Amino acid sequence: MDTFRELNPGKTKYSFWNLRSGARAKNQGWRLDYFVASKSLMERVAKSEIHNEFEGSDHCPISLTLK
């Protein structure tokens, strides 16, 4: 299961932008970075986040917090 999508249905956030085309400034990105979990492990997932406030790379950090 895609942990971010399960905990944030309908929320649009990206983890990658093509820097050559200026995609980040236009917020035209892709979700290339994922945490996936089995259905049984999903019960222990407290948070799954995409930290797009960090710059300096074409990818941004993602984090997973387990209970």
PDB file with SEQRES, HELIX, SHEET and CRYST1 records, atoms N, CA, C and O in Angstrom:
SEQRES   1 A   67  MET ASP THR PHE ARG GLU LEU ASN PRO GLY LYS THR LYS          
SEQRES   2 A   67  TYR SER PHE TRP ASN LEU ARG SER GLY ALA ARG ALA LYS          
SEQRES   3 A   67  ASN GLN GLY TRP ARG LEU ASP TYR PHE VAL ALA SER LYS          
SEQRES   4 A   67  SER LEU MET GLU ARG VAL ALA LYS SER GLU ILE HIS ASN          
SEQRES   5 A   67  GLU PHE GLU GLY SER ASP HIS CYS PRO ILE SER LEU THR          
SEQRES   6 A   67  LEU LYS                                                      
HELIX    1 AA1 THR A    3  LEU A    7  1                                   5    
HELIX    2 AA2 LEU A   19  SER A   21  5                                   3    
HELIX    3 AA3 LYS A   39  MET A   42  1                                   4    
SHEET    1 AA1 2 VAL A  45  ILE A  50  0                                        
SHEET    2 AA1 2 ILE A  62  LEU A  66 -1                                        
CRYST1    1.000    1.000    1.000  90.00  90.00  90.00 P 1           1          
ATOM      1  N   MET A   1       0.836  -1.168   0.000  1.00  0.00           N  
ATOM      2  CA  MET A   1       0.000   0.000   0.000  1.00  0.00           C  
ATOM      3  C   MET A   1       0.888   1.240   0.000  1.00  0.00           C  
ATOM      4  O   MET A   1       1.933   1.269   0.651  1.00  0.00           O  
ATOM      5  N   ASP A   2       0.467   2.247  -0.726  1.00  0.00           N  
ATOM      6  CA  ASP A   2       1.150   3.545  -0.770  1.00  0.00           C  
ATOM      7  C   ASP A   2       0.775   4.282   0.520  1.00  0.00           C  
ATOM      8  O   ASP A   2      -0.358   4.741   0.663  1.00  0.00           O  
ATOM      9  N   THR A   3       1.716   4.397   1.452  1.00  0.00           N  
ATOM     10  CA  THR A   3       1.403   4.957   2.774  1.00  0.00           C  
ATOM     11  C   THR A   3       0.948   6.414   2.708  1.00  0.00           C  
ATOM     12  O   THR A   3       0.030   6.808   3.427  1.00  0.00           O  
ATOM     13  N   PHE A   4       1.582   7.217   1.849  1.00  0.00           N  
ATOM     14  CA  PHE A   4       1.173   8.620   1.751  1.00  0.00           C  
ATOM     15  C   PHE A   4      -0.261   8.730   1.250  1.00  0.00           C  
ATOM     16  O   PHE A   4      -1.056   9.482   1.813  1.00  0.00           O  
ATOM     17  N   ARG A   5      -0.595   7.999   0.212  1.00  0.00           N  
ATOM     18  CA  ARG A   5      -1.941   8.072  -0.365  1.00  0.00           C  
ATOM     19  C   ARG A   5      -2.993   7.560   0.612  1.00  0.00           C  
ATOM     20  O   ARG A   5      -4.090   8.115   0.683  1.00  0.00           O  
ATOM     21  N   GLU A   6      -2.676   6.514   1.360  1.00  0.00           N  
ATOM     22  CA  GLU A   6      -3.623   5.972   2.336  1.00  0.00           C  
ATOM     23  C   GLU A   6      -3.956   6.982   3.439  1.00  0.00           C  
ATOM     24  O   GLU A   6      -5.106   7.091   3.864  1.00  0.00           O  
ATOM     25  N   LEU A   7      -2.937   7.718   3.897  1.00  0.00           N  
ATOM     26  CA  LEU A   7      -3.134   8.669   4.998  1.00  0.00           C  
ATOM     27  C   LEU A   7      -3.519  10.071   4.540  1.00  0.00           C  
ATOM     28  O   LEU A   7      -3.980  10.884   5.341  1.00  0.00           O  
ATOM     29  N   ASN A   8      -3.334  10.352   3.264  1.00  0.00           N  
ATOM     30  CA  ASN A   8      -3.601  11.699   2.740  1.00  0.00           C  
ATOM     31  C   ASN A   8      -4.411  11.621   1.444  1.00  0.00           C  
ATOM     32  O   ASN A   8      -3.963  12.115   0.409  1.00  0.00           O  
ATOM     33  N   PRO A   9      -5.579  11.014   1.487  1.00  0.00           N  
ATOM     34  CA  PRO A   9      -6.347  10.871   0.243  1.00  0.00           C  
ATOM     35  C   PRO A   9      -6.723  12.242  -0.333  1.00  0.00           C  
ATOM     36  O   PRO A   9      -7.186  13.133   0.378  1.00  0.00           O  
ATOM     37  N   GLY A  10      -6.514  12.372  -1.608  1.00  0.00           N  
ATOM     38  CA  GLY A  10      -6.873  13.622  -2.272  1.00  0.00           C  
ATOM     39  C   GLY A  10      -5.850  14.732  -2.159  1.00  0.00           C  
ATOM     40  O   GLY A  10      -6.006  15.761  -2.817  1.00  0.00           O  
ATOM     41  N   LYS A  11      -4.803  14.570  -1.350  1.00  0.00           N  
ATOM     42  CA  LYS A  11      -3.781  15.604  -1.197  1.00  0.00           C  
ATOM     43  C   LYS A  11      -2.771  15.479  -2.335  1.00  0.00           C  
ATOM     44  O   LYS A  11      -2.307  14.380  -2.636  1.00  0.00           O  
ATOM     45  N   THR A  12      -2.432  16.599  -2.964  1.00  0.00           N  
ATOM     46  CA  THR A  12      -1.474  16.594  -4.058  1.00  0.00           C  
ATOM     47  C   THR A  12      -0.139  17.144  -3.584  1.00  0.00           C  
ATOM     48  O   THR A  12      -0.030  18.324  -3.250  1.00  0.00           O  
ATOM     49  N   LYS A  13       0.870  16.295  -3.555  1.00  0.00           N  
ATOM     50  CA  LYS A  13       2.241  16.695  -3.224  1.00  0.00           C  
ATOM     51  C   LYS A  13       3.165  15.893  -4.111  1.00  0.00           C  
ATOM     52  O   LYS A  13       2.868  14.751  -4.461  1.00  0.00           O  
ATOM     53  N   TYR A  14       4.289  16.492  -4.476  1.00  0.00           N  
ATOM     54  CA  TYR A  14       5.256  15.831  -5.346  1.00  0.00           C  
ATOM     55  C   TYR A  14       6.575  15.651  -4.612  1.00  0.00           C  
ATOM     56  O   TYR A  14       6.887  16.392  -3.680  1.00  0.00           O  
ATOM     57  N   SER A  15       7.348  14.655  -5.045  1.00  0.00           N  
ATOM     58  CA  SER A  15       8.666  14.419  -4.449  1.00  0.00           C  
ATOM     59  C   SER A  15       9.793  14.627  -5.458  1.00  0.00           C  
ATOM     60  O   SER A  15      10.965  14.513  -5.099  1.00  0.00           O  
ATOM     61  N   PHE A  16       9.461  14.929  -6.704  1.00  0.00           N  
ATOM     62  CA  PHE A  16      10.473  15.123  -7.747  1.00  0.00           C  
ATOM     63  C   PHE A  16       9.998  16.175  -8.740  1.00  0.00           C  
ATOM     64  O   PHE A  16       8.817  16.234  -9.082  1.00  0.00           O  
ATOM     65  N   TRP A  17      10.943  17.015  -9.204  1.00  0.00           N  
ATOM     66  CA  TRP A  17      10.670  18.021 -10.236  1.00  0.00           C  
ATOM     67  C   TRP A  17      11.823  18.020 -11.217  1.00  0.00           C  
ATOM     68  O   TRP A  17      12.975  17.838 -10.823  1.00  0.00           O  
ATOM     69  N   ASN A  18      11.530  18.219 -12.474  1.00  0.00           N  
ATOM     70  CA  ASN A  18      12.565  18.370 -13.497  1.00  0.00           C  
ATOM     71  C   ASN A  18      13.122  19.788 -13.372  1.00  0.00           C  
ATOM     72  O   ASN A  18      12.440  20.759 -13.701  1.00  0.00           O  
ATOM     73  N   LEU A  19      14.346  19.900 -12.903  1.00  0.00           N  
ATOM     74  CA  LEU A  19      14.932  21.221 -12.653  1.00  0.00           C  
ATOM     75  C   LEU A  19      15.241  21.981 -13.940  1.00  0.00           C  
ATOM     76  O   LEU A  19      15.236  23.212 -13.944  1.00  0.00           O  
ATOM     77  N   ARG A  20      15.505  21.277 -15.011  1.00  0.00           N  
ATOM     78  CA  ARG A  20      15.831  21.937 -16.279  1.00  0.00           C  
ATOM     79  C   ARG A  20      14.654  22.727 -16.843  1.00  0.00           C  
ATOM     80  O   ARG A  20      14.849  23.758 -17.488  1.00  0.00           O  
ATOM     81  N   SER A  21      13.447  22.253 -16.606  1.00  0.00           N  
ATOM     82  CA  SER A  21      12.268  22.922 -17.173  1.00  0.00           C  
ATOM     83  C   SER A  21      11.623  23.908 -16.204  1.00  0.00           C  
ATOM     84  O   SER A  21      10.604  24.516 -16.534  1.00  0.00           O  
ATOM     85  N   GLY A  22      12.199  24.076 -15.015  1.00  0.00           N  
ATOM     86  CA  GLY A  22      11.612  24.981 -14.027  1.00  0.00           C  
ATOM     87  C   GLY A  22      10.319  24.446 -13.440  1.00  0.00           C  
ATOM     88  O   GLY A  22       9.463  25.221 -13.014  1.00  0.00           O  
ATOM     89  N   ALA A  23      10.168  23.119 -13.415  1.00  0.00           N  
ATOM     90  CA  ALA A  23       8.927  22.490 -12.967  1.00  0.00           C  
ATOM     91  C   ALA A  23       8.612  22.770 -11.502  1.00  0.00           C  
ATOM     92  O   ALA A  23       7.442  22.857 -11.129  1.00  0.00           O  
ATOM     93  N   ARG A  24       9.625  22.911 -10.681  1.00  0.00           N  
ATOM     94  CA  ARG A  24       9.364  23.152  -9.257  1.00  0.00           C  
ATOM     95  C   ARG A  24       8.673  24.487  -9.042  1.00  0.00           C  
ATOM     96  O   ARG A  24       7.724  24.570  -8.263  1.00  0.00           O  
ATOM     97  N   ALA A  25       9.124  25.515  -9.705  1.00  0.00           N  
ATOM     98  CA  ALA A  25       8.503  26.840  -9.571  1.00  0.00           C  
ATOM     99  C   ALA A  25       7.045  26.819 -10.027  1.00  0.00           C  
ATOM    100  O   ALA A  25       6.217  27.571  -9.514  1.00  0.00           O  
ATOM    101  N   LYS A  26       6.741  25.958 -10.987  1.00  0.00           N  
ATOM    102  CA  LYS A  26       5.360  25.832 -11.499  1.00  0.00           C  
ATOM    103  C   LYS A  26       4.577  24.737 -10.770  1.00  0.00           C  
ATOM    104  O   LYS A  26       3.408  24.499 -11.072  1.00  0.00           O  
ATOM    105  N   ASN A  27       5.227  24.071  -9.808  1.00  0.00           N  
ATOM    106  CA  ASN A  27       4.658  22.942  -9.075  1.00  0.00           C  
ATOM    107  C   ASN A  27       4.113  21.867 -10.023  1.00  0.00           C  
ATOM    108  O   ASN A  27       3.009  21.354  -9.840  1.00  0.00           O  
ATOM    109  N   GLN A  28       4.916  21.544 -11.033  1.00  0.00           N  
ATOM    110  CA  GLN A  28       4.584  20.477 -11.972  1.00  0.00           C  
ATOM    111  C   GLN A  28       5.573  19.348 -11.732  1.00  0.00           C  
ATOM    112  O   GLN A  28       6.635  19.299 -12.354  1.00  0.00           O  
ATOM    113  N   GLY A  29       5.224  18.449 -10.837  1.00  0.00           N  
ATOM    114  CA  GLY A  29       6.145  17.389 -10.453  1.00  0.00           C  
ATOM    115  C   GLY A  29       5.536  16.012 -10.561  1.00  0.00           C  
ATOM    116  O   GLY A  29       4.468  15.812 -11.141  1.00  0.00           O  
ATOM    117  N   TRP A  30       6.249  15.079  -9.987  1.00  0.00           N  
ATOM    118  CA  TRP A  30       5.832  13.687  -9.963  1.00  0.00           C  
ATOM    119  C   TRP A  30       6.080  13.129  -8.567  1.00  0.00           C  
ATOM    120  O   TRP A  30       6.920  13.639  -7.825  1.00  0.00           O  
ATOM    121  N   ARG A  31       5.356  12.096  -8.221  1.00  0.00           N  
ATOM    122  CA  ARG A  31       5.649  11.357  -6.996  1.00  0.00           C  
ATOM    123  C   ARG A  31       6.463  10.134  -7.388  1.00  0.00           C  
ATOM    124  O   ARG A  31       5.909   9.114  -7.797  1.00  0.00           O  
ATOM    125  N   LEU A  32       7.773  10.242  -7.263  1.00  0.00           N  
ATOM    126  CA  LEU A  32       8.659   9.127  -7.591  1.00  0.00           C  
ATOM    127  C   LEU A  32       9.163   8.400  -6.357  1.00  0.00           C  
ATOM    128  O   LEU A  32       9.690   7.292  -6.463  1.00  0.00           O  
ATOM    129  N   ASP A  33       9.010   9.000  -5.199  1.00  0.00           N  
ATOM    130  CA  ASP A  33       9.544   8.432  -3.959  1.00  0.00           C  
ATOM    131  C   ASP A  33       8.382   7.997  -3.068  1.00  0.00           C  
ATOM    132  O   ASP A  33       7.467   8.773  -2.790  1.00  0.00           O  
ATOM    133  N   TYR A  34       8.437   6.746  -2.629  1.00  0.00           N  
ATOM    134  CA  TYR A  34       7.322   6.153  -1.896  1.00  0.00           C  
ATOM    135  C   TYR A  34       7.815   5.346  -0.704  1.00  0.00           C  
ATOM    136  O   TYR A  34       8.937   4.839  -0.691  1.00  0.00           O  
ATOM    137  N   PHE A  35       6.951   5.241   0.292  1.00  0.00           N  
ATOM    138  CA  PHE A  35       7.048   4.181   1.287  1.00  0.00           C  
ATOM    139  C   PHE A  35       5.846   3.296   1.023  1.00  0.00           C  
ATOM    140  O   PHE A  35       4.716   3.780   0.948  1.00  0.00           O  
ATOM    141  N   VAL A  36       6.081   2.020   0.883  1.00  0.00           N  
ATOM    142  CA  VAL A  36       4.982   1.073   0.693  1.00  0.00           C  
ATOM    143  C   VAL A  36       4.968   0.118   1.879  1.00  0.00           C  
ATOM    144  O   VAL A  36       6.013  -0.202   2.445  1.00  0.00           O  
ATOM    145  N   ALA A  37       3.773  -0.333   2.248  1.00  0.00           N  
ATOM    146  CA  ALA A  37       3.614  -1.221   3.394  1.00  0.00           C  
ATOM    147  C   ALA A  37       2.545  -2.252   3.095  1.00  0.00           C  
ATOM    148  O   ALA A  37       1.631  -2.013   2.305  1.00  0.00           O  
ATOM    149  N   SER A  38       2.671  -3.388   3.731  1.00  0.00           N  
ATOM    150  CA  SER A  38       1.618  -4.397   3.632  1.00  0.00           C  
ATOM    151  C   SER A  38       0.387  -3.894   4.382  1.00  0.00           C  
ATOM    152  O   SER A  38       0.472  -2.960   5.179  1.00  0.00           O  
ATOM    153  N   LYS A  39      -0.735  -4.512   4.123  1.00  0.00           N  
ATOM    154  CA  LYS A  39      -1.971  -4.107   4.791  1.00  0.00           C  
ATOM    155  C   LYS A  39      -1.838  -4.239   6.310  1.00  0.00           C  
ATOM    156  O   LYS A  39      -2.308  -3.376   7.050  1.00  0.00           O  
ATOM    157  N   SER A  40      -1.203  -5.307   6.771  1.00  0.00           N  
ATOM    158  CA  SER A  40      -1.052  -5.496   8.221  1.00  0.00           C  
ATOM    159  C   SER A  40      -0.101  -4.460   8.835  1.00  0.00           C  
ATOM    160  O   SER A  40      -0.339  -4.000   9.952  1.00  0.00           O  
ATOM    161  N   LEU A  41       0.967  -4.085   8.126  1.00  0.00           N  
ATOM    162  CA  LEU A  41       1.875  -3.057   8.641  1.00  0.00           C  
ATOM    163  C   LEU A  41       1.230  -1.679   8.594  1.00  0.00           C  
ATOM    164  O   LEU A  41       1.554  -0.820   9.413  1.00  0.00           O  
ATOM    165  N   MET A  42       0.335  -1.457   7.662  1.00  0.00           N  
ATOM    166  CA  MET A  42      -0.322  -0.153   7.515  1.00  0.00           C  
ATOM    167  C   MET A  42      -1.004   0.282   8.814  1.00  0.00           C  
ATOM    168  O   MET A  42      -1.131   1.478   9.078  1.00  0.00           O  
ATOM    169  N   GLU A  43      -1.438  -0.675   9.615  1.00  0.00           N  
ATOM    170  CA  GLU A  43      -2.069  -0.365  10.908  1.00  0.00           C  
ATOM    171  C   GLU A  43      -1.101   0.326  11.864  1.00  0.00           C  
ATOM    172  O   GLU A  43      -1.531   1.017  12.788  1.00  0.00           O  
ATOM    173  N   ARG A  44       0.193   0.148  11.653  1.00  0.00           N  
ATOM    174  CA  ARG A  44       1.203   0.761  12.515  1.00  0.00           C  
ATOM    175  C   ARG A  44       1.733   2.075  11.977  1.00  0.00           C  
ATOM    176  O   ARG A  44       2.535   2.722  12.651  1.00  0.00           O  
ATOM    177  N   VAL A  45       1.323   2.490  10.801  1.00  0.00           N  
ATOM    178  CA  VAL A  45       1.825   3.733  10.202  1.00  0.00           C  
ATOM    179  C   VAL A  45       1.077   4.924  10.807  1.00  0.00           C  
ATOM    180  O   VAL A  45      -0.141   5.040  10.671  1.00  0.00           O  
ATOM    181  N   ALA A  46       1.816   5.796  11.469  1.00  0.00           N  
ATOM    182  CA  ALA A  46       1.232   6.991  12.091  1.00  0.00           C  
ATOM    183  C   ALA A  46       1.240   8.177  11.131  1.00  0.00           C  
ATOM    184  O   ALA A  46       0.270   8.931  11.061  1.00  0.00           O  
ATOM    185  N   LYS A  47       2.352   8.342  10.383  1.00  0.00           N  
ATOM    186  CA  LYS A  47       2.492   9.462   9.450  1.00  0.00           C  
ATOM    187  C   LYS A  47       3.322   9.037   8.255  1.00  0.00           C  
ATOM    188  O   LYS A  47       4.239   8.225   8.371  1.00  0.00           O  
ATOM    189  N   SER A  48       2.987   9.594   7.116  1.00  0.00           N  
ATOM    190  CA  SER A  48       3.789   9.451   5.908  1.00  0.00           C  
ATOM    191  C   SER A  48       3.784  10.824   5.254  1.00  0.00           C  
ATOM    192  O   SER A  48       2.734  11.319   4.844  1.00  0.00           O  
ATOM    193  N   GLU A  49       4.954  11.436   5.156  1.00  0.00           N  
ATOM    194  CA  GLU A  49       5.017  12.825   4.716  1.00  0.00           C  
ATOM    195  C   GLU A  49       5.989  13.041   3.559  1.00  0.00           C  
ATOM    196  O   GLU A  49       6.977  12.323   3.405  1.00  0.00           O  
ATOM    197  N   ILE A  50       5.681  14.036   2.768  1.00  0.00           N  
ATOM    198  CA  ILE A  50       6.564  14.513   1.702  1.00  0.00           C  
ATOM    199  C   ILE A  50       6.970  15.926   2.104  1.00  0.00           C  
ATOM    200  O   ILE A  50       6.123  16.808   2.244  1.00  0.00           O  
ATOM    201  N   HIS A  51       8.259  16.132   2.287  1.00  0.00           N  
ATOM    202  CA  HIS A  51       8.772  17.417   2.796  1.00  0.00           C  
ATOM    203  C   HIS A  51       9.232  18.297   1.635  1.00  0.00           C  
ATOM    204  O   HIS A  51      10.430  18.490   1.424  1.00  0.00           O  
ATOM    205  N   ASN A  52       8.267  18.825   0.887  1.00  0.00           N  
ATOM    206  CA  ASN A  52       8.616  19.627  -0.290  1.00  0.00           C  
ATOM    207  C   ASN A  52       9.061  21.045   0.056  1.00  0.00           C  
ATOM    208  O   ASN A  52       9.324  21.843  -0.844  1.00  0.00           O  
ATOM    209  N   GLU A  53       9.147  21.368   1.331  1.00  0.00           N  
ATOM    210  CA  GLU A  53       9.668  22.677   1.736  1.00  0.00           C  
ATOM    211  C   GLU A  53      11.199  22.718   1.662  1.00  0.00           C  
ATOM    212  O   GLU A  53      11.794  23.795   1.704  1.00  0.00           O  
ATOM    213  N   PHE A  54      11.834  21.545   1.551  1.00  0.00           N  
ATOM    214  CA  PHE A  54      13.291  21.484   1.428  1.00  0.00           C  
ATOM    215  C   PHE A  54      13.688  21.568  -0.038  1.00  0.00           C  
ATOM    216  O   PHE A  54      13.126  20.875  -0.886  1.00  0.00           O  
ATOM    217  N   GLU A  55      14.652  22.417  -0.324  1.00  0.00           N  
ATOM    218  CA  GLU A  55      15.145  22.575  -1.688  1.00  0.00           C  
ATOM    219  C   GLU A  55      16.611  22.181  -1.740  1.00  0.00           C  
ATOM    220  O   GLU A  55      17.225  21.903  -0.710  1.00  0.00           O  
ATOM    221  N   GLY A  56      17.168  22.158  -2.942  1.00  0.00           N  
ATOM    222  CA  GLY A  56      18.576  21.839  -3.099  1.00  0.00           C  
ATOM    223  C   GLY A  56      18.815  20.585  -3.921  1.00  0.00           C  
ATOM    224  O   GLY A  56      19.959  20.230  -4.204  1.00  0.00           O  
ATOM    225  N   SER A  57      17.746  19.921  -4.302  1.00  0.00           N  
ATOM    226  CA  SER A  57      17.851  18.705  -5.103  1.00  0.00           C  
ATOM    227  C   SER A  57      16.611  18.598  -5.982  1.00  0.00           C  
ATOM    228  O   SER A  57      15.633  19.318  -5.778  1.00  0.00           O  
ATOM    229  N   ASP A  58      16.656  17.705  -6.953  1.00  0.00           N  
ATOM    230  CA  ASP A  58      15.461  17.480  -7.766  1.00  0.00           C  
ATOM    231  C   ASP A  58      14.452  16.593  -7.037  1.00  0.00           C  
ATOM    232  O   ASP A  58      13.295  16.500  -7.447  1.00  0.00           O  
ATOM    233  N   HIS A  59      14.892  15.934  -5.946  1.00  0.00           N  
ATOM    234  CA  HIS A  59      14.006  15.154  -5.085  1.00  0.00           C  
ATOM    235  C   HIS A  59      13.915  15.837  -3.734  1.00  0.00           C  
ATOM    236  O   HIS A  59      14.843  16.539  -3.331  1.00  0.00           O  
ATOM    237  N   CYS A  60      12.813  15.643  -3.033  1.00  0.00           N  
ATOM    238  CA  CYS A  60      12.724  16.143  -1.662  1.00  0.00           C  
ATOM    239  C   CYS A  60      12.615  14.949  -0.711  1.00  0.00           C  
ATOM    240  O   CYS A  60      12.243  13.853  -1.131  1.00  0.00           O  
ATOM    241  N   PRO A  61      12.939  15.159   0.567  1.00  0.00           N  
ATOM    242  CA  PRO A  61      12.876  14.060   1.524  1.00  0.00           C  
ATOM    243  C   PRO A  61      11.441  13.594   1.772  1.00  0.00           C  
ATOM    244  O   PRO A  61      10.489  14.367   1.659  1.00  0.00           O  
ATOM    245  N   ILE A  62      11.314  12.327   2.109  1.00  0.00           N  
ATOM    246  CA  ILE A  62      10.039  11.778   2.562  1.00  0.00           C  
ATOM    247  C   ILE A  62      10.317  11.119   3.911  1.00  0.00           C  
ATOM    248  O   ILE A  62      11.449  10.730   4.197  1.00  0.00           O  
ATOM    249  N   SER A  63       9.275  10.996   4.738  1.00  0.00           N  
ATOM    250  CA  SER A  63       9.468  10.364   6.046  1.00  0.00           C  
ATOM    251  C   SER A  63       8.283   9.483   6.381  1.00  0.00           C  
ATOM    252  O   SER A  63       7.169   9.691   5.900  1.00  0.00           O  
ATOM    253  N   LEU A  64       8.553   8.491   7.220  1.00  0.00           N  
ATOM    254  CA  LEU A  64       7.532   7.556   7.663  1.00  0.00           C  
ATOM    255  C   LEU A  64       7.668   7.420   9.175  1.00  0.00           C  
ATOM    256  O   LEU A  64       8.764   7.178   9.681  1.00  0.00           O  
ATOM    257  N   THR A  65       6.564   7.574   9.896  1.00  0.00           N  
ATOM    258  CA  THR A  65       6.547   7.423  11.345  1.00  0.00           C  
ATOM    259  C   THR A  65       5.648   6.239  11.683  1.00  0.00           C  
ATOM    260  O   THR A  65       4.488   6.181  11.275  1.00  0.00           O  
ATOM    261  N   LEU A  66       6.214   5.292  12.443  1.00  0.00           N  
ATOM    262  CA  LEU A  66       5.444   4.127  12.875  1.00  0.00           C  
ATOM    263  C   LEU A  66       5.036   4.277  14.335  1.00  0.00           C  
ATOM    264  O   LEU A  66       5.746   4.897  15.127  1.00  0.00           O  
ATOM    265  N   LYS A  67       3.887   3.705  14.681  1.00  0.00           N  
ATOM    266  CA  LYS A  67       3.410   3.720  16.075  1.00  0.00           C  
ATOM    267  C   LYS A  67       4.167   2.677  16.860  1.00  0.00           C  
ATOM    268  O   LYS A  67       3.931   2.512  18.057  1.00  0.00           O  
TER     269      LYS A  67                                                      
END                                                                             
